[in-house]
Amino acid sequence: MQTIHFSTAQAMLNTPDPVDLSVWKSDGSIMELHNCISLKYNFYAGTRTIKLLNSNQIRTVRDVCIFRVNGLEVIL
């Protein structure tokens, strides 16, 4: 599996292009988010507001919980 640095993943999320994300939830399970865009990033809280384009659902995720972007593993 190919890897990318955390800063590269943030740059990918800051573009208007849709991405696929894999995120750890607080209970340890994995949440797969497909075809989503980043709407807003809160630097101080470390959270990102994500919009799922298929369902128009809005979610807030922590950046440190994102471990895969477009099938590329994120490393620190």
All heavy atoms as a GROMACS GRO file, in nm:
protein
  604
    1MET      N    1   0.084  -0.117   0.000
    1MET     CA    2   0.000   0.000   0.000
    1MET      C    3   0.090   0.124   0.000
    1MET      O    4   0.187   0.132   0.071
    1MET     CB    5  -0.091  -0.002   0.124
    1MET     CG    6  -0.179   0.119   0.134
    1MET     SD    7  -0.303   0.110   0.262
    1MET     CE    8  -0.421   0.008   0.181
    2GLN      N    9   0.051   0.222  -0.079
    2GLN     CA   10   0.127   0.346  -0.084
    2GLN      C   11   0.088   0.436   0.031
    2GLN      O   12  -0.024   0.430   0.081
    2GLN     CB   13   0.101   0.418  -0.216
    2GLN     CG   14   0.156   0.344  -0.336
    2GLN     CD   15   0.135   0.425  -0.462
    2GLN    OE1   16   0.062   0.523  -0.464
    2GLN    NE2   17   0.201   0.383  -0.568
    3THR      N   18   0.183   0.520   0.072
    3THR     CA   19   0.159   0.610   0.184
    3THR      C   20   0.181   0.755   0.142
    3THR      O   21   0.255   0.783   0.048
    3THR     CB   22   0.252   0.579   0.303
    3THR    OG1   23   0.387   0.595   0.260
    3THR    CG2   24   0.231   0.438   0.352
    4ILE      N   25   0.115   0.844   0.213
    4ILE     CA   26   0.135   0.988   0.195
    4ILE      C   27   0.151   1.050   0.333
    4ILE      O   28   0.107   0.996   0.433
    4ILE     CB   29   0.018   1.055   0.119
    4ILE    CG1   30  -0.115   1.030   0.191
    4ILE    CG2   31   0.013   1.009  -0.024
    4ILE    CD1   32  -0.233   1.106   0.132
    5HIS      N   33   0.216   1.166   0.337
    5HIS     CA   34   0.235   1.237   0.462
    5HIS      C   35   0.106   1.309   0.501
    5HIS      O   36   0.022   1.340   0.416
    5HIS     CB   37   0.350   1.337   0.448
    5HIS     CG   38   0.394   1.394   0.578
    5HIS    ND1   39   0.346   1.514   0.626
    5HIS    CD2   40   0.481   1.348   0.671
    5HIS    CE1   41   0.402   1.539   0.744
    5HIS    NE2   42   0.484   1.440   0.773
    6PHE      N   43   0.091   1.336   0.628
    6PHE     CA   44  -0.027   1.402   0.683
    6PHE      C   45  -0.052   1.537   0.615
    6PHE      O   46  -0.165   1.572   0.584
    6PHE     CB   47  -0.010   1.418   0.834
    6PHE     CG   48  -0.127   1.480   0.903
    6PHE    CD1   49  -0.246   1.411   0.913
    6PHE    CD2   50  -0.119   1.607   0.957
    6PHE    CE1   51  -0.356   1.466   0.977
    6PHE    CE2   52  -0.227   1.663   1.021
    6PHE     CZ   53  -0.346   1.593   1.031
    7SER      N   54   0.054   1.614   0.589
    7SER     CA   55   0.039   1.745   0.525
    7SER      C   56  -0.011   1.731   0.382
    7SER      O   57  -0.088   1.815   0.334
    7SER     CB   58   0.170   1.823   0.530
    7SER     OG   59   0.271   1.753   0.461
    8THR      N   60   0.029   1.625   0.312
    8THR     CA   61  -0.020   1.600   0.177
    8THR      C   62  -0.168   1.564   0.180
    8THR      O   63  -0.245   1.606   0.094
    8THR     CB   64   0.060   1.486   0.111
    8THR    OG1   65   0.199   1.517   0.117
    8THR    CG2   66   0.019   1.466  -0.034
    9ALA      N   67  -0.209   1.486   0.280
    9ALA     CA   68  -0.350   1.451   0.296
    9ALA      C   69  -0.433   1.577   0.322
    9ALA      O   70  -0.543   1.592   0.267
    9ALA     CB   71  -0.367   1.351   0.409
   10GLN      N   72  -0.383   1.667   0.404
   10GLN     CA   73  -0.454   1.791   0.430
   10GLN      C   74  -0.467   1.875   0.303
   10GLN      O   75  -0.570   1.935   0.278
   10GLN     CB   76  -0.384   1.872   0.539
   10GLN     CG   77  -0.404   1.818   0.677
   10GLN     CD   78  -0.339   1.904   0.782
   10GLN    OE1   79  -0.229   1.957   0.762
   10GLN    NE2   80  -0.405   1.918   0.895
   11ALA      N   81  -0.361   1.877   0.222
   11ALA     CA   82  -0.366   1.951   0.096
   11ALA      C   83  -0.469   1.890   0.001
   11ALA      O   84  -0.539   1.962  -0.070
   11ALA     CB   85  -0.228   1.953   0.032
   12MET      N   86  -0.479   1.757   0.000
   12MET     CA   87  -0.579   1.690  -0.084
   12MET      C   88  -0.720   1.724  -0.038
   12MET      O   89  -0.811   1.741  -0.119
   12MET     CB   90  -0.558   1.538  -0.079
   12MET     CG   91  -0.434   1.492  -0.150
   12MET     SD   92  -0.400   1.317  -0.126
   12MET     CE   93  -0.532   1.243  -0.219
   13LEU      N   94  -0.739   1.735   0.093
   13LEU     CA   95  -0.872   1.768   0.147
   13LEU      C   96  -0.909   1.914   0.125
   13LEU      O   97  -1.027   1.947   0.122
   13LEU     CB   98  -0.878   1.734   0.295
   13LEU     CG   99  -0.876   1.584   0.327
   13LEU    CD1  100  -0.855   1.563   0.476
   13LEU    CD2  101  -1.005   1.520   0.281
   14ASN      N  102  -0.811   2.001   0.111
   14ASN     CA  103  -0.840   2.142   0.092
   14ASN      C  104  -0.877   2.177  -0.051
   14ASN      O  105  -0.919   2.289  -0.077
   14ASN     CB  106  -0.720   2.226   0.138
   14ASN     CG  107  -0.706   2.226   0.288
   14ASN    OD1  108  -0.803   2.208   0.360
   14ASN    ND2  109  -0.585   2.246   0.336
   15THR      N  110  -0.862   2.084  -0.144
   15THR     CA  111  -0.903   2.107  -0.282
   15THR      C  112  -1.052   2.081  -0.296
   15THR      O  113  -1.111   2.010  -0.214
   15THR     CB  114  -0.825   2.015  -0.379
   15THR    OG1  115  -0.860   1.880  -0.352
   15THR    CG2  116  -0.676   2.036  -0.368
   16PRO      N  117  -1.117   2.136  -0.398
   16PRO     CA  118  -1.262   2.113  -0.414
   16PRO      C  119  -1.295   1.977  -0.476
   16PRO      O  120  -1.413   1.946  -0.497
   16PRO     CB  121  -1.305   2.227  -0.506
   16PRO     CG  122  -1.183   2.265  -0.580
   16PRO     CD  123  -1.067   2.238  -0.488
   17ASP      N  124  -1.195   1.894  -0.504
   17ASP     CA  125  -1.219   1.763  -0.564
   17ASP      C  126  -1.270   1.664  -0.460
   17ASP      O  127  -1.221   1.659  -0.348
   17ASP     CB  128  -1.089   1.708  -0.625
   17ASP     CG  129  -1.032   1.800  -0.731
   17ASP    OD1  130  -1.112   1.864  -0.802
   17ASP    OD2  131  -0.908   1.808  -0.742
   18PRO      N  132  -1.369   1.580  -0.496
   18PRO     CA  133  -1.420   1.479  -0.403
   18PRO      C  134  -1.315   1.371  -0.373
   18PRO      O  135  -1.236   1.336  -0.461
   18PRO     CB  136  -1.540   1.418  -0.475
   18PRO     CG  137  -1.562   1.497  -0.596
   18PRO     CD  138  -1.445   1.583  -0.620
   19VAL      N  139  -1.314   1.322  -0.250
   19VAL     CA  140  -1.220   1.219  -0.207
   19VAL      C  141  -1.295   1.110  -0.132
   19VAL      O  142  -1.409   1.128  -0.091
   19VAL     CB  143  -1.109   1.277  -0.116
   19VAL    CG1  144  -1.022   1.375  -0.191
   19VAL    CG2  145  -1.167   1.341   0.007
   20ASP      N  146  -1.229   0.996  -0.115
   20ASP     CA  147  -1.278   0.887  -0.031
   20ASP      C  148  -1.193   0.882   0.094
   20ASP      O  149  -1.070   0.888   0.086
   20ASP     CB  150  -1.269   0.753  -0.104
   20ASP     CG  151  -1.360   0.746  -0.225
   20ASP    OD1  152  -1.462   0.817  -0.227
   20ASP    OD2  153  -1.329   0.668  -0.318
   21LEU      N  154  -1.257   0.873   0.210
   21LEU     CA  155  -1.185   0.875   0.338
   21LEU      C  156  -1.216   0.750   0.420
   21LEU      O  157  -1.327   0.696   0.414
   21LEU     CB  158  -1.228   0.996   0.422
   21LEU     CG  159  -1.204   1.135   0.366
   21LEU    CD1  160  -1.263   1.238   0.459
   21LEU    CD2  161  -1.057   1.159   0.346
   22SER      N  162  -1.117   0.707   0.496
   22SER     CA  163  -1.137   0.606   0.600
   22SER      C  164  -1.102   0.672   0.732
   22SER      O  165  -0.993   0.729   0.746
   22SER     CB  166  -1.047   0.485   0.577
   22SER     OG  167  -1.080   0.422   0.455
   23VAL      N  168  -1.195   0.666   0.828
   23VAL     CA  169  -1.182   0.739   0.953
   23VAL      C  170  -1.207   0.645   1.069
   23VAL      O  171  -1.300   0.563   1.064
   23VAL     CB  172  -1.283   0.857   0.959
   23VAL    CG1  173  -1.269   0.935   1.086
   23VAL    CG2  174  -1.268   0.946   0.838
   24TRP      N  175  -1.124   0.655   1.174
   24TRP     CA  176  -1.150   0.581   1.298
   24TRP      C  177  -1.256   0.656   1.378
   24TRP      O  178  -1.248   0.776   1.396
   24TRP     CB  179  -1.024   0.571   1.383
   24TRP     CG  180  -0.929   0.468   1.337
   24TRP    CD1  181  -0.953   0.337   1.312
   24TRP    CD2  182  -0.791   0.489   1.311
   24TRP    NE1  183  -0.838   0.275   1.272
   24TRP    CE2  184  -0.737   0.365   1.271
   24TRP    CE3  185  -0.707   0.599   1.319
   24TRP    CZ2  186  -0.604   0.349   1.237
   24TRP    CZ3  187  -0.575   0.583   1.286
   24TRP    CH2  188  -0.523   0.459   1.246
   25LYS      N  189  -1.354   0.581   1.430
   25LYS     CA  190  -1.456   0.638   1.518
   25LYS      C  191  -1.411   0.624   1.663
   25LYS      O  192  -1.314   0.555   1.692
   25LYS     CB  193  -1.590   0.567   1.495
   25LYS     CG  194  -1.647   0.595   1.359
   25LYS     CD  195  -1.768   0.512   1.324
   25LYS     CE  196  -1.874   0.510   1.426
   25LYS     NZ  197  -1.995   0.438   1.383
   26SER      N  198  -1.481   0.688   1.753
   26SER     CA  199  -1.441   0.687   1.894
   26SER      C  200  -1.450   0.548   1.957
   26SER      O  201  -1.379   0.519   2.053
   26SER     CB  202  -1.528   0.785   1.974
   26SER     OG  203  -1.663   0.747   1.967
   27ASP      N  204  -1.534   0.460   1.903
   27ASP     CA  205  -1.545   0.325   1.958
   27ASP      C  206  -1.445   0.228   1.894
   27ASP      O  207  -1.445   0.110   1.925
   27ASP     CB  208  -1.687   0.271   1.944
   27ASP     CG  209  -1.731   0.256   1.800
   27ASP    OD1  210  -1.654   0.294   1.708
   27ASP    OD2  211  -1.843   0.208   1.777
   28GLY      N  212  -1.359   0.278   1.805
   28GLY     CA  213  -1.256   0.196   1.744
   28GLY      C  214  -1.295   0.136   1.611
   28GLY      O  215  -1.212   0.075   1.543
   29SER      N  216  -1.420   0.152   1.570
   29SER     CA  217  -1.462   0.100   1.441
   29SER      C  218  -1.418   0.195   1.330
   29SER      O  219  -1.378   0.309   1.355
   29SER     CB  220  -1.613   0.078   1.439
   29SER     OG  221  -1.679   0.202   1.455
   30ILE      N  222  -1.427   0.146   1.208
   30ILE     CA  223  -1.384   0.223   1.092
   30ILE      C  224  -1.506   0.270   1.015
   30ILE      O  225  -1.598   0.194   0.988
   30ILE     CB  226  -1.292   0.138   1.002
   30ILE    CG1  227  -1.165   0.103   1.076
   30ILE    CG2  228  -1.261   0.213   0.873
   30ILE    CD1  229  -1.076   0.007   1.003
   31MET      N  230  -1.505   0.399   0.978
   31MET     CA  231  -1.612   0.457   0.898
   31MET      C  232  -1.556   0.491   0.761
   31MET      O  233  -1.454   0.560   0.750
   31MET     CB  234  -1.664   0.584   0.969
   31MET     CG  235  -1.772   0.656   0.895
   31MET     SD  236  -1.846   0.793   0.988
   31MET     CE  237  -1.704   0.882   1.049
   32GLU      N  238  -1.620   0.442   0.657
   32GLU     CA  239  -1.579   0.470   0.519
   32GLU      C  240  -1.668   0.581   0.464
   32GLU      O  241  -1.790   0.568   0.462
   32GLU     CB  242  -1.594   0.344   0.433
   32GLU     CG  243  -1.510   0.227   0.478
   32GLU     CD  244  -1.363   0.243   0.446
   32GLU    OE1  245  -1.328   0.321   0.356
   32GLU    OE2  246  -1.283   0.177   0.514
   33LEU      N  247  -1.607   0.690   0.420
   33LEU     CA  248  -1.680   0.802   0.362
   33LEU      C  249  -1.640   0.814   0.216
   33LEU      O  250  -1.523   0.840   0.185
   33LEU     CB  251  -1.647   0.932   0.437
   33LEU     CG  252  -1.674   0.933   0.586
   33LEU    CD1  253  -1.619   1.060   0.649
   33LEU    CD2  254  -1.821   0.920   0.613
   34HIS      N  255  -1.735   0.793   0.127
   34HIS     CA  256  -1.707   0.795  -0.017
   34HIS      C  257  -1.764   0.921  -0.080
   34HIS      O  258  -1.872   0.967  -0.043
   34HIS     CB  259  -1.767   0.672  -0.084
   34HIS     CG  260  -1.712   0.544  -0.031
   34HIS    ND1  261  -1.585   0.500  -0.059
   34HIS    CD2  262  -1.766   0.452   0.052
   34HIS    CE1  263  -1.564   0.386   0.003
   34HIS    NE2  264  -1.672   0.354   0.072
   35ASN      N  265  -1.690   0.974  -0.177
   35ASN     CA  266  -1.734   1.090  -0.256
   35ASN      C  267  -1.771   1.207  -0.165
   35ASN      O  268  -1.886   1.251  -0.162
   35ASN     CB  269  -1.851   1.049  -0.345
   35ASN     CG  270  -1.873   1.147  -0.458
   35ASN    OD1  271  -1.783   1.221  -0.495
   35ASN    ND2  272  -1.993   1.147  -0.513
   36CYS      N  273  -1.674   1.258  -0.091
   36CYS     CA  274  -1.700   1.368   0.001
   36CYS      C  275  -1.602   1.483  -0.024
   36CYS      O  276  -1.495   1.464  -0.080
   36CYS     CB  277  -1.694   1.321   0.145
   36CYS     SG  278  -1.538   1.247   0.191
   37ILE      N  279  -1.642   1.602   0.020
   37ILE     CA  280  -1.557   1.720   0.009
   37ILE      C  281  -1.547   1.784   0.146
   37ILE      O  282  -1.634   1.770   0.231
   37ILE     CB  283  -1.612   1.822  -0.094
   37ILE    CG1  284  -1.753   1.865  -0.058
   37ILE    CG2  285  -1.607   1.768  -0.235
   37ILE    CD1  286  -1.808   1.978  -0.142
   38SER      N  287  -1.438   1.856   0.166
   38SER     CA  288  -1.416   1.927   0.292
   38SER      C  289  -1.473   2.068   0.278
   38SER      O  290  -1.439   2.141   0.185
   38SER     CB  291  -1.267   1.933   0.323
   38SER     OG  292  -1.244   2.010   0.438
   39LEU      N  293  -1.560   2.105   0.370
   39LEU     CA  294  -1.620   2.237   0.367
   39LEU      C  295  -1.543   2.338   0.450
   39LEU      O  296  -1.526   2.453   0.410
   39LEU     CB  297  -1.764   2.230   0.417
   39LEU     CG  298  -1.860   2.141   0.339
   39LEU    CD1  299  -1.996   2.140   0.407
   39LEU    CD2  300  -1.872   2.190   0.197
   40LYS      N  301  -1.499   2.295   0.569
   40LYS     CA  302  -1.438   2.388   0.663
   40LYS      C  303  -1.339   2.314   0.750
   40LYS      O  304  -1.358   2.196   0.781
   40LYS     CB  305  -1.549   2.450   0.748
   40LYS     CG  306  -1.505   2.552   0.848
   40LYS     CD  307  -1.622   2.619   0.916
   40LYS     CE  308  -1.704   2.521   0.994
   40LYS     NZ  309  -1.804   2.583   1.081
   41TYR      N  310  -1.231   2.382   0.788
   41TYR     CA  311  -1.131   2.324   0.877
   41TYR      C  312  -1.111   2.416   0.996
   41TYR      O  313  -1.091   2.536   0.979
   41TYR     CB  314  -0.998   2.304   0.802
   41TYR     CG  315  -0.887   2.255   0.890
   41TYR    CD1  316  -0.893   2.130   0.949
   41TYR    CD2  317  -0.775   2.333   0.915
   41TYR    CE1  318  -0.792   2.084   1.030
   41TYR    CE2  319  -0.673   2.288   0.996
   41TYR     CZ  320  -0.682   2.164   1.052
   41TYR     OH  321  -0.582   2.118   1.133
   42ASN      N  322  -1.120   2.361   1.117
   42ASN     CA  323  -1.097   2.437   1.239
   42ASN      C  324  -0.958   2.401   1.290
   42ASN      O  325  -0.937   2.292   1.343
   42ASN     CB  326  -1.204   2.404   1.343
   42ASN     CG  327  -1.192   2.488   1.467
   42ASN    OD1  328  -1.088   2.544   1.496
   42ASN    ND2  329  -1.301   2.496   1.541
   43PHE      N  330  -0.864   2.492   1.275
   43PHE     CA  331  -0.725   2.467   1.311
   43PHE      C  332  -0.709   2.442   1.461
   43PHE      O  333  -0.636   2.352   1.501
   43PHE     CB  334  -0.639   2.586   1.268
   43PHE     CG  335  -0.496   2.575   1.310
   43PHE    CD1  336  -0.408   2.495   1.238
   43PHE    CD2  337  -0.448   2.644   1.420
   43PHE    CE1  338  -0.276   2.484   1.276
   43PHE    CE2  339  -0.316   2.633   1.458
   43PHE     CZ  340  -0.230   2.553   1.386
   44TYR      N  341  -0.777   2.519   1.543
   44TYR     CA  342  -0.760   2.508   1.688
   44TYR      C  343  -0.820   2.381   1.746
   44TYR      O  344  -0.767   2.322   1.839
   44TYR     CB  345  -0.817   2.632   1.757
   44TYR     CG  346  -0.741   2.756   1.718
   44TYR    CD1  347  -0.796   2.848   1.630
   44TYR    CD2  348  -0.612   2.778   1.764
   44TYR    CE1  349  -0.725   2.961   1.592
   44TYR    CE2  350  -0.540   2.890   1.725
   44TYR     CZ  351  -0.597   2.981   1.640
   44TYR     OH  352  -0.526   3.090   1.601
   45ALA      N  353  -0.932   2.336   1.692
   45ALA     CA  354  -0.995   2.213   1.740
   45ALA      C  355  -0.941   2.090   1.666
   45ALA      O  356  -0.957   1.978   1.715
   45ALA     CB  357  -1.145   2.220   1.723
   46GLY      N  358  -0.879   2.110   1.549
   46GLY     CA  359  -0.829   1.998   1.471
   46GLY      C  360  -0.940   1.917   1.406
   46GLY      O  361  -0.923   1.799   1.379
   47THR      N  362  -1.053   1.983   1.380
   47THR     CA  363  -1.166   1.914   1.319
   47THR      C  364  -1.192   1.967   1.179
   47THR      O  365  -1.153   2.078   1.144
   47THR     CB  366  -1.294   1.931   1.403
   47THR    OG1  367  -1.323   2.070   1.416
   47THR    CG2  368  -1.278   1.868   1.539
   48ARG      N  369  -1.259   1.885   1.101
   48ARG     CA  370  -1.289   1.919   0.963
   48ARG      C  371  -1.436   1.886   0.938
   48ARG      O  372  -1.485   1.780   0.976
   48ARG     CB  373  -1.200   1.837   0.871
   48ARG     CG  374  -1.210   1.869   0.727
   48ARG     CD  375  -1.107   1.792   0.648
   48ARG     NE  376  -0.971   1.826   0.686
   48ARG     CZ  377  -0.901   1.927   0.634
   48ARG    NH1  378  -0.956   2.004   0.544
   48ARG    NH2  379  -0.778   1.950   0.672
   49THR      N  380  -1.508   1.977   0.874
   49THR     CA  381  -1.647   1.954   0.837
   49THR      C  382  -1.648   1.896   0.696
   49THR      O  383  -1.594   1.955   0.603
   49THR     CB  384  -1.728   2.084   0.841
   49THR    OG1  385  -1.715   2.141   0.972
   49THR    CG2  386  -1.874   2.060   0.811
   50ILE      N  387  -1.711   1.778   0.683
   50ILE     CA  388  -1.712   1.703   0.558
   50ILE      C  389  -1.856   1.695   0.507
   50ILE      O  390  -1.950   1.673   0.586
   50ILE     CB  391  -1.661   1.559   0.582
   50ILE    CG1  392  -1.519   1.560   0.638
   50ILE    CG2  393  -1.669   1.475   0.457
   50ILE    CD1  394  -1.414   1.603   0.542
   51LYS      N  395  -1.873   1.710   0.376
   51LYS     CA  396  -2.006   1.692   0.315
   51LYS      C  397  -2.000   1.570   0.225
   51LYS      O  398  -1.914   1.561   0.136
   51LYS     CB  399  -2.046   1.814   0.234
   51LYS     CG  400  -2.180   1.799   0.167
   51LYS     CD  401  -2.219   1.924   0.090
   51LYS     CE  402  -2.356   1.907   0.029
   51LYS     NZ  403  -2.396   2.028  -0.044
   52LEU      N  404  -2.090   1.476   0.248
   52LEU     CA  405  -2.103   1.358   0.161
   52LEU      C  406  -2.191   1.397   0.044
   52LEU      O  407  -2.307   1.433   0.061
   52LEU     CB  408  -2.165   1.242   0.238
   52LEU     CG  409  -2.088   1.200   0.363
   52LEU    CD1  410  -2.168   1.098   0.443
   52LEU    CD2  411  -1.954   1.144   0.326
   53LEU      N  412  -2.136   1.392  -0.078
   53LEU     CA  413  -2.208   1.441  -0.194
   53LEU      C  414  -2.326   1.353  -0.232
   53LEU      O  415  -2.425   1.402  -0.288
   53LEU     CB  416  -2.112   1.455  -0.312
   53LEU     CG  417  -2.000   1.558  -0.292
   53LEU    CD1  418  -1.907   1.559  -0.411
   53LEU    CD2  419  -2.058   1.695  -0.268
   54ASN      N  420  -2.320   1.223  -0.205
   54ASN     CA  421  -2.429   1.134  -0.243
   54ASN      C  422  -2.555   1.158  -0.160
   54ASN      O  423  -2.666   1.151  -0.212
   54ASN     CB  424  -2.386   0.988  -0.229
   54ASN     CG  425  -2.275   0.953  -0.326
   54ASN    OD1  426  -2.259   1.019  -0.427
   54ASN    ND2  427  -2.200   0.850  -0.293
   55SER      N  428  -2.538   1.186  -0.031
   55SER     CA  429  -2.654   1.202   0.057
   55SER      C  430  -2.672   1.344   0.111
   55SER      O  431  -2.767   1.369   0.185
   55SER     CB  432  -2.640   1.106   0.176
   55SER     OG  433  -2.526   1.141   0.253
   56ASN      N  434  -2.580   1.434   0.079
   56ASN     CA  435  -2.580   1.571   0.132
   56ASN      C  436  -2.572   1.576   0.284
   56ASN      O  437  -2.611   1.674   0.346
   56ASN     CB  438  -2.702   1.650   0.083
   56ASN     CG  439  -2.693   1.685  -0.062
   56ASN    OD1  440  -2.583   1.703  -0.115
   56ASN    ND2  441  -2.806   1.694  -0.129
   57GLN      N  442  -2.520   1.471   0.344
   57GLN     CA  443  -2.503   1.466   0.490
   57GLN      C  444  -2.376   1.541   0.528
   57GLN      O  445  -2.275   1.535   0.459
   57GLN     CB  446  -2.492   1.320   0.534
   57GLN     CG  447  -2.484   1.301   0.682
   57GLN     CD  448  -2.474   1.154   0.719
   57GLN    OE1  449  -2.441   1.071   0.637
   57GLN    NE2  450  -2.503   1.125   0.843
   58ILE      N  451  -2.382   1.614   0.639
   58ILE     CA  452  -2.269   1.689   0.691
   58ILE      C  453  -2.217   1.616   0.815
   58ILE      O  454  -2.294   1.583   0.904
   58ILE     CB  455  -2.310   1.834   0.728
   58ILE    CG1  456  -2.375   1.906   0.610
   58ILE    CG2  457  -2.190   1.911   0.781
   58ILE    CD1  458  -2.283   1.937   0.496
   59ARG      N  459  -2.085   1.594   0.821
   59ARG     CA  460  -2.021   1.529   0.936
   59ARG      C  461  -1.899   1.609   0.977
   59ARG      O  462  -1.837   1.676   0.896
   59ARG     CB  463  -1.976   1.387   0.902
   59ARG     CG  464  -2.088   1.291   0.884
   59ARG     CD  465  -2.033   1.153   0.864
   59ARG     NE  466  -2.136   1.053   0.886
   59ARG     CZ  467  -2.157   0.989   0.999
   59ARG    NH1  468  -2.080   1.011   1.101
   59ARG    NH2  469  -2.252   0.902   1.009
   60THR      N  470  -1.864   1.598   1.104
   60THR     CA  471  -1.742   1.658   1.155
   60THR      C  472  -1.650   1.547   1.201
   60THR      O  473  -1.690   1.462   1.279
   60THR     CB  474  -1.772   1.754   1.272
   60THR    OG1  475  -1.862   1.855   1.225
   60THR    CG2  476  -1.646   1.820   1.323
   61VAL      N  477  -1.526   1.548   1.150
   61VAL     CA  478  -1.428   1.446   1.186
   61VAL      C  479  -1.299   1.514   1.231
   61VAL      O  480  -1.268   1.626   1.190
   61VAL     CB  481  -1.399   1.350   1.069
   61VAL    CG1  482  -1.521   1.272   1.029
   61VAL    CG2  483  -1.343   1.424   0.948
   62ARG      N  484  -1.226   1.445   1.317
   62ARG     CA  485  -1.095   1.495   1.359
   62ARG      C  486  -0.992   1.456   1.254
   62ARG      O  487  -0.994   1.345   1.203
   62ARG     CB  488  -1.055   1.434   1.492
   62ARG     CG  489  -1.139   1.481   1.607
   62ARG     CD  490  -1.088   1.418   1.735
   62ARG     NE  491  -1.136   1.491   1.850
   62ARG     CZ  492  -1.076   1.600   1.899
   62ARG    NH1  493  -0.966   1.643   1.846
   62ARG    NH2  494  -1.127   1.661   2.003
   63ASP      N  495  -0.902   1.548   1.222
   63ASP     CA  496  -0.800   1.521   1.122
   63ASP      C  497  -0.710   1.404   1.162
   63ASP      O  498  -0.669   1.326   1.077
   63ASP     CB  499  -0.714   1.646   1.097
   63ASP     CG  500  -0.760   1.722   0.974
   63ASP    OD1  501  -0.866   1.689   0.919
   63ASP    OD2  502  -0.687   1.814   0.933
   64VAL      N  503  -0.680   1.391   1.290
   64VAL     CA  504  -0.590   1.284   1.333
   64VAL      C  505  -0.654   1.146   1.322
   64VAL      O  506  -0.586   1.045   1.327
   64VAL     CB  507  -0.538   1.306   1.476
   64VAL    CG1  508  -0.453   1.432   1.482
   64VAL    CG2  509  -0.651   1.312   1.575
   65CYS      N  510  -0.786   1.140   1.306
   65CYS     CA  511  -0.856   1.012   1.293
   65CYS      C  512  -0.865   0.966   1.147
   65CYS      O  513  -0.907   0.854   1.122
   65CYS     CB  514  -0.996   1.022   1.352
   65CYS     SG  515  -0.995   1.046   1.530
   66ILE      N  516  -0.826   1.051   1.053
   66ILE     CA  517  -0.827   1.012   0.912
   66ILE      C  518  -0.699   0.932   0.885
   66ILE      O  519  -0.589   0.981   0.905
   66ILE     CB  520  -0.832   1.136   0.821
   66ILE    CG1  521  -0.961   1.214   0.846
   66ILE    CG2  522  -0.820   1.097   0.675
   66ILE    CD1  523  -0.967   1.349   0.776
   67PHE      N  524  -0.714   0.806   0.843
   67PHE     CA  525  -0.596   0.724   0.819
   67PHE      C  526  -0.582   0.678   0.675
   67PHE      O  527  -0.482   0.619   0.638
   67PHE     CB  528  -0.593   0.604   0.914
   67PHE     CG  529  -0.700   0.501   0.890
   67PHE    CD1  530  -0.674   0.392   0.810
   67PHE    CD2  531  -0.824   0.515   0.948
   67PHE    CE1  532  -0.771   0.297   0.788
   67PHE    CE2  533  -0.921   0.420   0.928
   67PHE     CZ  534  -0.894   0.309   0.846
   68ARG      N  535  -0.680   0.708   0.589
   68ARG     CA  536  -0.668   0.673   0.449
   68ARG      C  537  -0.744   0.775   0.365
   68ARG      O  538  -0.858   0.807   0.395
   68ARG     CB  539  -0.723   0.533   0.424
   68ARG     CG  540  -0.681   0.474   0.293
   68ARG     CD  541  -0.728   0.331   0.274
   68ARG     NE  542  -0.673   0.244   0.377
   68ARG     CZ  543  -0.744   0.155   0.444
   68ARG    NH1  544  -0.871   0.140   0.420
   68ARG    NH2  545  -0.688   0.079   0.537
   69VAL      N  546  -0.677   0.827   0.260
   69VAL     CA  547  -0.740   0.920   0.166
   69VAL      C  548  -0.720   0.865   0.026
   69VAL      O  549  -0.606   0.842  -0.017
   69VAL     CB  550  -0.677   1.062   0.176
   69VAL    CG1  551  -0.737   1.155   0.074
   69VAL    CG2  552  -0.691   1.118   0.315
   70ASN      N  553  -0.831   0.841  -0.044
   70ASN     CA  554  -0.827   0.783  -0.178
   70ASN      C  555  -0.744   0.656  -0.186
   70ASN      O  556  -0.670   0.633  -0.282
   70ASN     CB  557  -0.776   0.886  -0.280
   70ASN     CG  558  -0.878   0.994  -0.308
   70ASN    OD1  559  -0.996   0.978  -0.284
   70ASN    ND2  560  -0.831   1.105  -0.357
   71GLY      N  561  -0.753   0.574  -0.085
   71GLY     CA  562  -0.681   0.446  -0.084
   71GLY      C  563  -0.534   0.458  -0.046
   71GLY      O  564  -0.463   0.358  -0.041
   72LEU      N  565  -0.486   0.578  -0.016
   72LEU     CA  566  -0.347   0.601   0.025
   72LEU      C  567  -0.341   0.613   0.176
   72LEU      O  568  -0.413   0.694   0.234
   72LEU     CB  569  -0.292   0.728  -0.040
   72LEU     CG  570  -0.296   0.733  -0.193
   72LEU    CD1  571  -0.260   0.872  -0.242
   72LEU    CD2  572  -0.203   0.630  -0.251
   73GLU      N  573  -0.256   0.536   0.239
   73GLU     CA  574  -0.244   0.539   0.386
   73GLU      C  575  -0.174   0.666   0.430
   73GLU      O  576  -0.072   0.706   0.373
   73GLU     CB  577  -0.167   0.417   0.433
   73GLU     CG  578  -0.168   0.401   0.583
   73GLU     CD  579  -0.104   0.272   0.627
   73GLU    OE1  580  -0.089   0.182   0.545
   73GLU    OE2  581  -0.071   0.264   0.746
   74VAL      N  582  -0.227   0.731   0.533
   74VAL     CA  583  -0.173   0.857   0.584
   74VAL      C  584  -0.079   0.826   0.700
   74VAL      O  585  -0.114   0.755   0.793
   74VAL     CB  586  -0.287   0.951   0.630
   74VAL    CG1  587  -0.230   1.079   0.688
   74VAL    CG2  588  -0.380   0.981   0.516
   75ILE      N  589   0.044   0.881   0.693
   75ILE     CA  590   0.141   0.865   0.800
   75ILE      C  591   0.174   1.002   0.859
   75ILE      O  592   0.157   1.104   0.793
   75ILE     CB  593   0.270   0.796   0.752
   75ILE    CG1  594   0.335   0.875   0.639
   75ILE    CG2  595   0.241   0.654   0.706
   75ILE    CD1  596   0.472   0.824   0.599
   76LEU      N  597   0.221   1.003   0.982
   76LEU     CA  598   0.258   1.130   1.047
   76LEU      C  599   0.401   1.159   1.029
   76LEU      O  600   0.494   1.112   1.035
   76LEU     CB  601   0.223   1.127   1.196
   76LEU     CG  602   0.075   1.121   1.224
   76LEU    CD1  603   0.050   1.111   1.374
   76LEU    CD2  604   0.005   1.243   1.170
   0.00000   0.00000   0.00000
